[in-house]
Amino acid sequence: YELLPGVPIDPDARPAGMYLLNEANMGSNKSSIDYVDFRNAYYVRNIYAERNPEVVKELGDVGNDIQIYGNKLYAVINCSHKVEVMDVRTCKRIGQVDIPNCRYIRFAKGKAYVSAYVGPVAIDPNAQLGAVYEVDTASLAVTRKVTVGYQPDELEVLGEYLYVANSGGYRAPDYDSTVSVVEIYGMKQIQKIPVGINLHRIRKDRYGKLWVTSRGDYNTIPSRLYVLDRKDKNSKEMVVKDTLDIPCSEMYIQGDSLYFYSVEWNKQTERNTVTYGIIDVRTGQLVTDHFITDGTEQDIVIPYGICVHPTTGDIYVTDAKNYVSSGVLHCYDRHGKKKWSVRTGDIPAHMAFYDPQ
């Protein structure tokens, strides 16, 4: 436990806290969960290991996503091929769902939907198509499965459909470039929307649009941000309505603001270019190209996760540093001024707010 510097104790804070999943380096089996307690103003490291001393290999290898649904906390552990399921209040282990090379998780109507590369963790020009697995959140049993594109990453639920960003990352340079549309009722893929190569993130805004990131090819084709919307007022079909020439590695939508950062590798200079910004989701316009306003972004080596507090507007950005030792979680106020920083586990990446009902 570490007291958060300068943070007041607030017994009524909503949300009460925030879970942080540390990815950790592949093969190190050091994935861990930390917890920010907003009510008592302290930071708890490696809470999973502390609450589950009987679990032999602890959380596992490469934490790829963390989400809360109902009274359960779900952590997708990619190279351990499982979704770890915990009690959201105590972080005590309830069970696990075995899914090969699983990536991200979303929820709808009592079911969890997990994207998976399915095949082994390896670059392979013949890597197989990926899938989305449906899991019953009561029994934790896999109920259905649908094949989608190559190496599917993030997915989003919008209405009666799942939208899945296919990367094709294992088949480089022959990347996938589509978003799979899955009808949830029949659990079948009904369409593939052509978007851009090597897709990664997909998020919905409150207007029913989808924001999709492309990683590009790390060489001649840059990272971009795409906006998908209905073809017309009366159509359910989604198409690319806008292409923003803005690199984006990770994003978080809060109200009408899309907060993002980008870490883009340049083969010529052999250096990363790091940018931070906010886009107005109504207009698609860049509002600012630096949401950290006090110069402290210089303290961040590799931004690796971002989220925004739903009531205070505080902005949280994680720093993976050198990928092999402890990272840092930074908190900025809504005006972009740093409030505090705290040491995390290795490669802090994914955050989920906990608000007891």
C-alpha atoms as a printed R data frame, in Angstrom:
    type eleno elety resid chain resno       x       y       z
1   ATOM     1    CA   TYR     A     1   0.000   0.000   0.000
2   ATOM     2    CA   GLU     A     2   1.271   3.438  -0.862
3   ATOM     3    CA   LEU     A     3  -0.480   6.689  -0.045
4   ATOM     4    CA   LEU     A     4  -1.215   8.762  -3.142
5   ATOM     5    CA   PRO     A     5   0.643  12.065  -2.776
6   ATOM     6    CA   GLY     A     6  -1.652  15.030  -2.151
7   ATOM     7    CA   VAL     A     7  -4.869  13.067  -2.788
8   ATOM     8    CA   PRO     A     8  -7.618  13.752  -0.200
9   ATOM     9    CA   ILE     A     9  -9.488  10.870   1.456
10  ATOM    10    CA   ASP     A    10 -13.089  10.799   0.175
11  ATOM    11    CA   PRO     A    11 -15.294   8.007   1.591
12  ATOM    12    CA   ASP     A    12 -18.013   8.799  -0.972
13  ATOM    13    CA   ALA     A    13 -15.799   8.892  -4.077
14  ATOM    14    CA   ARG     A    14 -17.517   7.592  -7.219
15  ATOM    15    CA   PRO     A    15 -16.098   5.534  -8.796
16  ATOM    16    CA   ALA     A    16 -14.533   3.997  -5.682
17  ATOM    17    CA   GLY     A    17 -11.380   2.885  -7.446
18  ATOM    18    CA   MET     A    18  -9.625   1.756 -10.578
19  ATOM    19    CA   TYR     A    19  -8.025  -1.566 -11.476
20  ATOM    20    CA   LEU     A    20  -4.823  -1.467 -13.527
21  ATOM    21    CA   LEU     A    21  -3.648  -4.531 -15.442
22  ATOM    22    CA   ASN     A    22   0.114  -4.686 -15.955
23  ATOM    23    CA   GLU     A    23   0.863  -6.533 -19.192
24  ATOM    24    CA   ALA     A    24   4.468  -7.557 -18.354
25  ATOM    25    CA   ASN     A    25   6.931  -8.903 -20.883
26  ATOM    26    CA   MET     A    26   6.001 -11.963 -22.945
27  ATOM    27    CA   GLY     A    27   7.450 -15.118 -21.421
28  ATOM    28    CA   SER     A    28   8.070 -13.536 -18.011
29  ATOM    29    CA   ASN     A    29   4.777 -14.758 -16.469
30  ATOM    30    CA   LYS     A    30   4.647 -11.501 -14.472
31  ATOM    31    CA   SER     A    31   1.282 -10.069 -15.415
32  ATOM    32    CA   SER     A    32  -0.224  -8.380 -12.341
33  ATOM    33    CA   ILE     A    33  -3.139  -6.252 -11.156
34  ATOM    34    CA   ASP     A    34  -2.810  -3.027  -9.153
35  ATOM    35    CA   TYR     A    35  -5.636  -1.045  -7.572
36  ATOM    36    CA   VAL     A    36  -6.081   2.700  -7.104
37  ATOM    37    CA   ASP     A    37  -8.334   3.305  -4.089
38  ATOM    38    CA   PHE     A    38  -9.954   6.734  -4.596
39  ATOM    39    CA   ARG     A    39 -11.835   6.568  -1.282
40  ATOM    40    CA   ASN     A    40  -8.807   5.949   0.937
41  ATOM    41    CA   ALA     A    41  -6.279   7.665  -1.354
42  ATOM    42    CA   TYR     A    42  -3.841   4.786  -1.670
43  ATOM    43    CA   TYR     A    43  -2.300   2.541  -4.297
44  ATOM    44    CA   VAL     A    44  -2.141  -1.251  -3.937
45  ATOM    45    CA   ARG     A    45   0.393  -3.223  -5.985
46  ATOM    46    CA   ASN     A    46  -0.037  -6.816  -7.134
47  ATOM    47    CA   ILE     A    47  -3.417  -7.256  -5.469
48  ATOM    48    CA   TYR     A    48  -4.195 -10.495  -7.337
49  ATOM    49    CA   ALA     A    49  -1.205 -12.375  -5.873
50  ATOM    50    CA   GLU     A    50  -1.995 -11.065  -2.386
51  ATOM    51    CA   ARG     A    51  -5.671 -12.114  -2.529
52  ATOM    52    CA   ASN     A    52  -5.004 -15.462  -4.237
53  ATOM    53    CA   PRO     A    53  -1.899 -16.979  -2.583
54  ATOM    54    CA   GLU     A    54  -2.971 -20.509  -3.574
55  ATOM    55    CA   VAL     A    55  -2.778 -19.814  -7.337
56  ATOM    56    CA   VAL     A    56   0.543 -21.358  -8.390
57  ATOM    57    CA   LYS     A    57   1.526 -19.296 -11.435
58  ATOM    58    CA   GLU     A    58  -0.260 -16.180 -10.178
59  ATOM    59    CA   LEU     A    59  -2.047 -14.225 -12.918
60  ATOM    60    CA   GLY     A    60  -0.061 -15.536 -15.894
61  ATOM    61    CA   ASP     A    61   1.682 -14.327 -19.033
62  ATOM    62    CA   VAL     A    62   0.787 -11.037 -20.802
63  ATOM    63    CA   GLY     A    63  -2.269  -9.212 -19.506
64  ATOM    64    CA   ASN     A    64  -4.102  -7.904 -22.564
65  ATOM    65    CA   ASP     A    65  -7.420  -6.465 -21.336
66  ATOM    66    CA   ILE     A    66  -9.337  -5.834 -18.102
67  ATOM    67    CA   GLN     A    67 -13.058  -5.118 -17.835
68  ATOM    68    CA   ILE     A    68 -15.812  -5.169 -15.226
69  ATOM    69    CA   TYR     A    69 -19.265  -6.637 -15.846
70  ATOM    70    CA   GLY     A    70 -21.791  -7.028 -13.036
71  ATOM    71    CA   ASN     A    71 -19.973  -8.155  -9.899
72  ATOM    72    CA   LYS     A    72 -17.065  -9.779 -11.751
73  ATOM    73    CA   LEU     A    73 -13.664  -8.563 -12.898
74  ATOM    74    CA   TYR     A    74 -12.330 -10.123 -16.120
75  ATOM    75    CA   ALA     A    75  -8.648 -10.126 -17.109
76  ATOM    76    CA   VAL     A    76  -7.665 -11.439 -20.546
77  ATOM    77    CA   ILE     A    77  -4.275 -13.156 -20.231
78  ATOM    78    CA   ASN     A    78  -3.078 -13.562 -23.804
79  ATOM    79    CA   CYS     A    79  -0.150 -16.010 -23.692
80  ATOM    80    CA   SER     A    80  -1.685 -18.036 -20.859
81  ATOM    81    CA   HIS     A    81  -4.677 -18.586 -23.183
82  ATOM    82    CA   LYS     A    82  -7.273 -17.767 -20.539
83  ATOM    83    CA   VAL     A    83  -9.668 -15.187 -19.205
84  ATOM    84    CA   GLU     A    84  -9.219 -14.930 -15.437
85  ATOM    85    CA   VAL     A    85 -12.471 -14.161 -13.606
86  ATOM    86    CA   MET     A    86 -12.491 -12.536 -10.149
87  ATOM    87    CA   ASP     A    87 -14.876 -11.040  -7.652
88  ATOM    88    CA   VAL     A    88 -14.785  -7.319  -8.462
89  ATOM    89    CA   ARG     A    89 -14.926  -6.267  -4.813
90  ATOM    90    CA   THR     A    90 -12.201  -8.523  -3.411
91  ATOM    91    CA   CYS     A    91 -10.181  -9.585  -6.479
92  ATOM    92    CA   LYS     A    92 -10.589 -13.184  -5.281
93  ATOM    93    CA   ARG     A    93 -10.432 -15.733  -8.074
94  ATOM    94    CA   ILE     A    94 -13.745 -17.247  -9.206
95  ATOM    95    CA   GLY     A    95 -12.454 -19.274 -12.144
96  ATOM    96    CA   GLN     A    96 -11.005 -19.102 -15.629
97  ATOM    97    CA   VAL     A    97 -12.210 -19.515 -19.196
98  ATOM    98    CA   ASP     A    98  -9.756 -21.256 -21.523
99  ATOM    99    CA   ILE     A    99  -9.553 -19.443 -24.873
100 ATOM   100    CA   PRO     A   100  -6.539 -19.855 -27.196
101 ATOM   101    CA   ASN     A   101  -4.486 -16.690 -27.808
102 ATOM   102    CA   CYS     A   102  -7.270 -14.466 -26.445
103 ATOM   103    CA   ARG     A   103  -7.043 -10.702 -26.905
104 ATOM   104    CA   TYR     A   104  -9.949  -8.448 -25.793
105 ATOM   105    CA   ILE     A   105 -13.324  -8.743 -24.064
106 ATOM   106    CA   ARG     A   106 -16.711  -6.944 -24.270
107 ATOM   107    CA   PHE     A   107 -20.171  -7.736 -22.888
108 ATOM   108    CA   ALA     A   108 -23.845  -7.779 -23.871
109 ATOM   109    CA   LYS     A   109 -26.974  -9.288 -22.307
110 ATOM   110    CA   GLY     A   110 -25.273 -11.580 -19.816
111 ATOM   111    CA   LYS     A   111 -22.654 -12.800 -22.255
112 ATOM   112    CA   ALA     A   112 -18.959 -12.007 -22.687
113 ATOM   113    CA   TYR     A   113 -17.411 -11.829 -26.156
114 ATOM   114    CA   VAL     A   114 -13.692 -12.525 -26.427
115 ATOM   115    CA   SER     A   115 -11.579 -11.980 -29.541
116 ATOM   116    CA   ALA     A   116  -8.872 -14.569 -30.153
117 ATOM   117    CA   TYR     A   117  -6.074 -15.145 -32.647
118 ATOM   118    CA   VAL     A   118  -6.811 -18.883 -32.007
119 ATOM   119    CA   GLY     A   119  -3.530 -20.184 -33.483
120 ATOM   120    CA   PRO     A   120  -0.109 -20.288 -31.798
121 ATOM   121    CA   VAL     A   121   1.720 -17.076 -30.843
122 ATOM   122    CA   ALA     A   122   3.987 -16.790 -33.901
123 ATOM   123    CA   ILE     A   123   4.564 -14.803 -37.080
124 ATOM   124    CA   ASP     A   124   3.318 -17.118 -39.832
125 ATOM   125    CA   PRO     A   125   2.244 -16.220 -43.393
126 ATOM   126    CA   ASN     A   126  -0.259 -19.070 -43.159
127 ATOM   127    CA   ALA     A   127  -1.636 -18.121 -39.724
128 ATOM   128    CA   GLN     A   128  -5.263 -19.146 -39.417
129 ATOM   129    CA   LEU     A   129  -8.376 -17.005 -39.177
130 ATOM   130    CA   GLY     A   130  -9.294 -15.718 -35.732
131 ATOM   131    CA   ALA     A   131 -12.548 -16.032 -33.826
132 ATOM   132    CA   VAL     A   132 -14.842 -14.475 -31.262
133 ATOM   133    CA   TYR     A   133 -15.931 -16.724 -28.392
134 ATOM   134    CA   GLU     A   134 -19.187 -16.190 -26.527
135 ATOM   135    CA   VAL     A   135 -19.035 -16.933 -22.788
136 ATOM   136    CA   ASP     A   136 -21.982 -17.220 -20.405
137 ATOM   137    CA   THR     A   137 -21.098 -14.880 -17.522
138 ATOM   138    CA   ALA     A   138 -23.094 -16.938 -15.002
139 ATOM   139    CA   SER     A   139 -21.597 -20.384 -15.703
140 ATOM   140    CA   LEU     A   140 -18.325 -19.188 -17.360
141 ATOM   141    CA   ALA     A   141 -18.919 -21.789 -20.077
142 ATOM   142    CA   VAL     A   142 -18.068 -21.079 -23.726
143 ATOM   143    CA   THR     A   143 -21.453 -21.178 -25.459
144 ATOM   144    CA   ARG     A   144 -20.729 -20.261 -29.090
145 ATOM   145    CA   LYS     A   145 -17.922 -19.267 -31.416
146 ATOM   146    CA   VAL     A   146 -17.714 -17.453 -34.749
147 ATOM   147    CA   THR     A   147 -14.807 -17.245 -37.192
148 ATOM   148    CA   VAL     A   148 -13.828 -13.677 -38.176
149 ATOM   149    CA   GLY     A   149 -10.781 -12.134 -39.893
150 ATOM   150    CA   TYR     A   150  -7.078 -12.705 -39.311
151 ATOM   151    CA   GLN     A   151  -5.709 -11.913 -35.825
152 ATOM   152    CA   PRO     A   152  -8.722  -9.972 -34.503
153 ATOM   153    CA   ASP     A   153  -7.985  -7.399 -31.826
154 ATOM   154    CA   GLU     A   154 -10.500  -5.053 -30.196
155 ATOM   155    CA   LEU     A   155 -14.212  -5.551 -30.587
156 ATOM   156    CA   GLU     A   156 -17.234  -3.403 -29.801
157 ATOM   157    CA   VAL     A   157 -20.928  -4.084 -29.230
158 ATOM   158    CA   LEU     A   158 -23.260  -1.714 -31.080
159 ATOM   159    CA   GLY     A   159 -26.943  -2.587 -31.138
160 ATOM   160    CA   GLU     A   160 -27.421  -6.195 -32.214
161 ATOM   161    CA   TYR     A   161 -23.969  -6.488 -33.729
162 ATOM   162    CA   LEU     A   162 -20.360  -7.069 -32.802
163 ATOM   163    CA   TYR     A   163 -17.725  -5.131 -34.720
164 ATOM   164    CA   VAL     A   164 -14.284  -6.732 -34.715
165 ATOM   165    CA   ALA     A   165 -11.032  -5.031 -35.798
166 ATOM   166    CA   ASN     A   166  -8.933  -7.567 -37.735
167 ATOM   167    CA   SER     A   167  -5.173  -6.955 -37.770
168 ATOM   168    CA   GLY     A   168  -3.625  -9.847 -39.688
169 ATOM   169    CA   GLY     A   169  -0.504  -9.000 -37.676
170 ATOM   170    CA   TYR     A   170   0.940 -12.526 -37.793
171 ATOM   171    CA   ARG     A   171   0.753 -12.515 -41.597
172 ATOM   172    CA   ALA     A   172   2.773  -9.314 -42.116
173 ATOM   173    CA   PRO     A   173   3.282  -7.810 -44.618
174 ATOM   174    CA   ASP     A   174   0.030  -9.380 -45.831
175 ATOM   175    CA   TYR     A   175  -2.121  -7.640 -43.194
176 ATOM   176    CA   ASP     A   176  -5.868  -7.888 -42.836
177 ATOM   177    CA   SER     A   177  -7.713  -4.606 -43.412
178 ATOM   178    CA   THR     A   178 -11.298  -5.338 -42.415
179 ATOM   179    CA   VAL     A   179 -13.791  -4.926 -39.603
180 ATOM   180    CA   SER     A   180 -15.920  -8.054 -39.198
181 ATOM   181    CA   VAL     A   181 -19.613  -7.529 -38.505
182 ATOM   182    CA   VAL     A   182 -21.107 -10.332 -36.408
183 ATOM   183    CA   GLU     A   183 -24.841 -10.646 -35.853
184 ATOM   184    CA   ILE     A   184 -25.060 -11.554 -32.161
185 ATOM   185    CA   TYR     A   185 -28.424 -13.352 -32.309
186 ATOM   186    CA   GLY     A   186 -27.251 -15.887 -34.907
187 ATOM   187    CA   MET     A   187 -23.580 -15.576 -33.922
188 ATOM   188    CA   LYS     A   188 -22.560 -15.365 -37.546
189 ATOM   189    CA   GLN     A   189 -20.317 -13.053 -39.528
190 ATOM   190    CA   ILE     A   190 -22.511 -11.192 -41.987
191 ATOM   191    CA   GLN     A   191 -20.090  -8.677 -43.475
192 ATOM   192    CA   LYS     A   192 -16.495  -7.504 -43.632
193 ATOM   193    CA   ILE     A   193 -16.049  -3.736 -43.927
194 ATOM   194    CA   PRO     A   194 -12.851  -2.701 -45.742
195 ATOM   195    CA   VAL     A   195 -11.107  -0.066 -43.589
196 ATOM   196    CA   GLY     A   196  -7.285   0.047 -43.426
197 ATOM   197    CA   ILE     A   197  -4.376  -2.307 -42.828
198 ATOM   198    CA   ASN     A   198  -3.383  -3.792 -39.468
199 ATOM   199    CA   LEU     A   199  -6.398  -2.614 -37.458
200 ATOM   200    CA   HIS     A   200  -6.216  -2.558 -33.676
201 ATOM   201    CA   ARG     A   201  -8.623  -0.435 -31.590
202 ATOM   202    CA   ILE     A   202 -12.351  -0.006 -32.068
203 ATOM   203    CA   ARG     A   203 -14.562   2.181 -29.849
204 ATOM   204    CA   LYS     A   204 -18.088   3.539 -30.127
205 ATOM   205    CA   ASP     A   205 -19.101   7.092 -29.307
206 ATOM   206    CA   ARG     A   206 -22.493   8.203 -28.020
207 ATOM   207    CA   TYR     A   207 -23.689   9.040 -31.531
208 ATOM   208    CA   GLY     A   208 -23.408   5.443 -32.746
209 ATOM   209    CA   LYS     A   209 -20.197   6.002 -34.703
210 ATOM   210    CA   LEU     A   210 -17.221   3.644 -34.469
211 ATOM   211    CA   TRP     A   211 -13.632   4.889 -34.205
212 ATOM   212    CA   VAL     A   212 -11.067   2.427 -35.548
213 ATOM   213    CA   THR     A   213  -7.268   2.648 -35.440
214 ATOM   214    CA   SER     A   214  -4.866   1.263 -38.024
215 ATOM   215    CA   ARG     A   215  -1.262   0.622 -37.023
216 ATOM   216    CA   GLY     A   216  -0.067   0.923 -40.621
217 ATOM   217    CA   ASP     A   217   2.936  -1.169 -41.660
218 ATOM   218    CA   TYR     A   218   5.550   0.591 -39.454
219 ATOM   219    CA   ASN     A   219   7.315   1.742 -42.604
220 ATOM   220    CA   THR     A   220   5.644   3.489 -45.562
221 ATOM   221    CA   ILE     A   221   1.984   3.352 -44.459
222 ATOM   222    CA   PRO     A   222   1.397   5.445 -41.332
223 ATOM   223    CA   SER     A   223  -0.994   4.815 -38.449
224 ATOM   224    CA   ARG     A   224  -4.447   6.381 -39.057
225 ATOM   225    CA   LEU     A   225  -7.831   6.815 -37.439
226 ATOM   226    CA   TYR     A   226 -11.025   5.863 -39.260
227 ATOM   227    CA   VAL     A   227 -14.633   6.799 -38.511
228 ATOM   228    CA   LEU     A   228 -17.381   4.315 -39.342
229 ATOM   229    CA   ASP     A   229 -21.001   5.429 -39.479
230 ATOM   230    CA   ARG     A   230 -24.269   4.309 -41.032
231 ATOM   231    CA   LYS     A   231 -24.363   4.493 -44.788
232 ATOM   232    CA   ASP     A   232 -27.477   6.675 -44.524
233 ATOM   233    CA   LYS     A   233 -30.252   7.449 -42.041
234 ATOM   234    CA   ASN     A   234 -32.324   4.392 -42.846
235 ATOM   235    CA   SER     A   235 -29.482   1.911 -43.210
236 ATOM   236    CA   LYS     A   236 -27.952  -0.355 -40.580
237 ATOM   237    CA   GLU     A   237 -24.908  -0.881 -42.770
238 ATOM   238    CA   MET     A   238 -21.714   0.773 -41.519
239 ATOM   239    CA   VAL     A   239 -19.154   2.284 -43.877
240 ATOM   240    CA   VAL     A   240 -15.994   4.388 -43.547
241 ATOM   241    CA   LYS     A   241 -17.239   7.971 -43.425
242 ATOM   242    CA   ASP     A   242 -13.987   9.721 -42.527
243 ATOM   243    CA   THR     A   243 -10.237   9.058 -42.525
244 ATOM   244    CA   LEU     A   244  -8.216  11.175 -40.111
245 ATOM   245    CA   ASP     A   245  -4.564  11.570 -40.984
246 ATOM   246    CA   ILE     A   246  -3.744  11.291 -37.285
247 ATOM   247    CA   PRO     A   247  -1.628   8.475 -35.835
248 ATOM   248    CA   CYS     A   248  -3.324   6.783 -32.877
249 ATOM   249    CA   SER     A   249  -2.028   3.970 -30.651
250 ATOM   250    CA   GLU     A   250  -4.682   4.080 -27.928
251 ATOM   251    CA   MET     A   251  -7.792   6.153 -27.255
252 ATOM   252    CA   TYR     A   252 -10.471   6.794 -24.674
253 ATOM   253    CA   ILE     A   253 -13.820   8.427 -25.418
254 ATOM   254    CA   GLN     A   254 -15.384  10.537 -22.672
255 ATOM   255    CA   GLY     A   255 -18.456  12.536 -23.667
256 ATOM   256    CA   ASP     A   256 -17.660  14.321 -26.930
257 ATOM   257    CA   SER     A   257 -13.890  14.069 -26.454
258 ATOM   258    CA   LEU     A   258 -11.664  11.332 -27.824
259 ATOM   259    CA   TYR     A   259  -8.377  11.405 -25.905
260 ATOM   260    CA   PHE     A   260  -5.528   9.646 -27.683
261 ATOM   261    CA   TYR     A   261  -1.806   9.183 -27.803
262 ATOM   262    CA   SER     A   262   0.415   7.797 -30.515
263 ATOM   263    CA   VAL     A   263   3.800   6.114 -30.399
264 ATOM   264    CA   GLU     A   264   4.944   5.822 -33.997
265 ATOM   265    CA   TRP     A   265   8.209   4.141 -34.948
266 ATOM   266    CA   ASN     A   266  10.161   5.663 -37.807
267 ATOM   267    CA   LYS     A   267  12.457   3.195 -39.579
268 ATOM   268    CA   GLN     A   268  14.546   5.978 -41.121
269 ATOM   269    CA   THR     A   269  15.347   7.831 -37.884
270 ATOM   270    CA   GLU     A   270  15.041   4.698 -35.707
271 ATOM   271    CA   ARG     A   271  13.121   6.757 -33.172
272 ATOM   272    CA   ASN     A   272   9.601   6.897 -31.790
273 ATOM   273    CA   THR     A   273   7.492   9.995 -32.352
274 ATOM   274    CA   VAL     A   274   5.086  10.434 -29.425
275 ATOM   275    CA   THR     A   275   1.988  12.630 -29.671
276 ATOM   276    CA   TYR     A   276  -1.019  13.329 -27.431
277 ATOM   277    CA   GLY     A   277  -4.303  14.903 -28.450
278 ATOM   278    CA   ILE     A   278  -8.062  15.332 -28.179
279 ATOM   279    CA   ILE     A   279 -10.544  14.981 -31.055
280 ATOM   280    CA   ASP     A   280 -14.141  16.239 -30.970
281 ATOM   281    CA   VAL     A   281 -16.168  13.155 -31.937
282 ATOM   282    CA   ARG     A   282 -19.035  15.307 -33.270
283 ATOM   283    CA   THR     A   283 -16.921  17.124 -35.835
284 ATOM   284    CA   GLY     A   284 -13.851  14.893 -36.215
285 ATOM   285    CA   GLN     A   285 -11.716  17.976 -35.612
286 ATOM   286    CA   LEU     A   286  -8.480  17.944 -33.615
287 ATOM   287    CA   VAL     A   287  -9.169  20.120 -30.544
288 ATOM   288    CA   THR     A   288  -5.595  20.042 -29.227
289 ATOM   289    CA   ASP     A   289  -2.386  18.219 -30.062
290 ATOM   290    CA   HIS     A   290  -1.168  18.297 -26.455
291 ATOM   291    CA   PHE     A   291  -3.573  17.541 -23.609
292 ATOM   292    CA   ILE     A   292  -0.682  17.534 -21.104
293 ATOM   293    CA   THR     A   293  -0.155  21.268 -20.698
294 ATOM   294    CA   ASP     A   294   2.571  21.700 -18.066
295 ATOM   295    CA   GLY     A   295   5.495  20.125 -19.950
296 ATOM   296    CA   THR     A   296   5.517  16.969 -17.801
297 ATOM   297    CA   GLU     A   297   4.934  14.720 -20.831
298 ATOM   298    CA   GLN     A   298   8.756  14.850 -21.002
299 ATOM   299    CA   ASP     A   299   8.708  12.453 -18.016
300 ATOM   300    CA   ILE     A   300   6.920   9.772 -20.092
301 ATOM   301    CA   VAL     A   301   9.140   7.414 -22.079
302 ATOM   302    CA   ILE     A   302   6.506   5.142 -23.703
303 ATOM   303    CA   PRO     A   303   2.823   5.951 -23.078
304 ATOM   304    CA   TYR     A   304   1.032   2.602 -22.874
305 ATOM   305    CA   GLY     A   305  -2.474   3.176 -21.527
306 ATOM   306    CA   ILE     A   306  -4.998   5.986 -21.166
307 ATOM   307    CA   CYS     A   307  -8.342   6.596 -19.484
308 ATOM   308    CA   VAL     A   308 -10.386   9.504 -18.132
309 ATOM   309    CA   HIS     A   309 -12.156   9.688 -14.766
310 ATOM   310    CA   PRO     A   310 -15.916   9.860 -15.457
311 ATOM   311    CA   THR     A   311 -16.676  12.525 -12.820
312 ATOM   312    CA   THR     A   312 -13.527  14.594 -12.213
313 ATOM   313    CA   GLY     A   313 -12.206  14.492 -15.783
314 ATOM   314    CA   ASP     A   314  -8.760  13.522 -14.463
315 ATOM   315    CA   ILE     A   315  -6.635  11.944 -17.197
316 ATOM   316    CA   TYR     A   316  -4.580   8.818 -16.461
317 ATOM   317    CA   VAL     A   317  -1.624   7.902 -18.659
318 ATOM   318    CA   THR     A   318   0.652   4.921 -18.013
319 ATOM   319    CA   ASP     A   319   4.333   4.741 -18.942
320 ATOM   320    CA   ALA     A   320   5.879   1.376 -19.869
321 ATOM   321    CA   LYS     A   321   9.410   2.853 -19.514
322 ATOM   322    CA   ASN     A   322  11.849   0.154 -20.757
323 ATOM   323    CA   TYR     A   323   9.249  -2.694 -20.868
324 ATOM   324    CA   VAL     A   324  11.213  -4.866 -18.380
325 ATOM   325    CA   SER     A   325  10.980  -3.049 -15.050
326 ATOM   326    CA   SER     A   326   8.305  -1.135 -13.129
327 ATOM   327    CA   GLY     A   327   6.226   1.389 -15.031
328 ATOM   328    CA   VAL     A   328   4.492   4.543 -13.816
329 ATOM   329    CA   LEU     A   329   0.882   5.731 -13.623
330 ATOM   330    CA   HIS     A   330   0.524   9.506 -14.057
331 ATOM   331    CA   CYS     A   331  -2.594  11.469 -13.129
332 ATOM   332    CA   TYR     A   332  -3.340  14.865 -14.729
333 ATOM   333    CA   ASP     A   333  -6.255  17.156 -13.961
334 ATOM   334    CA   ARG     A   334  -8.787  18.009 -16.673
335 ATOM   335    CA   HIS     A   335  -6.600  20.984 -17.664
336 ATOM   336    CA   GLY     A   336  -3.593  18.732 -18.283
337 ATOM   337    CA   LYS     A   337  -1.563  19.619 -15.188
338 ATOM   338    CA   LYS     A   338   0.118  16.733 -13.355
339 ATOM   339    CA   LYS     A   339  -1.407  15.855  -9.963
340 ATOM   340    CA   TRP     A   340   0.553  12.750  -8.969
341 ATOM   341    CA   SER     A   341   2.547   9.755 -10.195
342 ATOM   342    CA   VAL     A   342   2.988   6.282  -8.730
343 ATOM   343    CA   ARG     A   343   5.114   3.210  -9.502
344 ATOM   344    CA   THR     A   344   3.236   0.269 -11.072
345 ATOM   345    CA   GLY     A   345   4.007  -3.292 -12.172
346 ATOM   346    CA   ASP     A   346   5.752  -4.044 -15.484
347 ATOM   347    CA   ILE     A   347   4.150  -2.529 -18.608
348 ATOM   348    CA   PRO     A   348   1.035  -0.905 -17.078
349 ATOM   349    CA   ALA     A   349  -1.526  -1.017 -19.852
350 ATOM   350    CA   HIS     A   350  -5.241  -1.442 -19.195
351 ATOM   351    CA   MET     A   351  -7.562   0.264 -16.708
352 ATOM   352    CA   ALA     A   352 -11.119  -0.293 -15.475
353 ATOM   353    CA   PHE     A   353 -13.076   1.918 -13.052
354 ATOM   354    CA   TYR     A   354 -14.816   0.162 -10.164
355 ATOM   355    CA   ASP     A   355 -18.044   1.676  -8.907
356 ATOM   356    CA   PRO     A   356 -19.927  -0.473  -6.358
357 ATOM   357    CA   GLN     A   357 -23.644  -0.319  -6.997
